[in-house]
Amino acid sequence: MFRFSIEGEEWILRFSPQVSIEEVEKQAIIMSLLHIGEELGKFPHGSAFIMFTKKIGAIIFDVERMPSLILTVSNIIPEENWYSQEA
């Protein structure tokens, strides 16, 4: 679990038990979140978003605003497991 601050809001970042990544990757996720900045505060309670990084893959975040500002990394999907379908 990590704590960080963006735009005066104190956030907690936690990782779902099924997510197993190295400490360096966790730090990279935090740095990526800091680049999002104020956009992070626009997500309502119960929503989710995806961040794509070249090194880690697609990172899925769940947003909680009550009782605290909490982001949970619920899953990480490496790029080799991405599939897209052209409609």
Buried (B, 14 or more C-beta within 10 A) or exposed (E): EBEBEBEEEEBBBBBEEEBEBEEEBBEBBBEBBEEBEEEBBEBEEEEEBEBEBEEBBBBBBBBBBEEEBBBBBBBBBEEEEEEEEEE
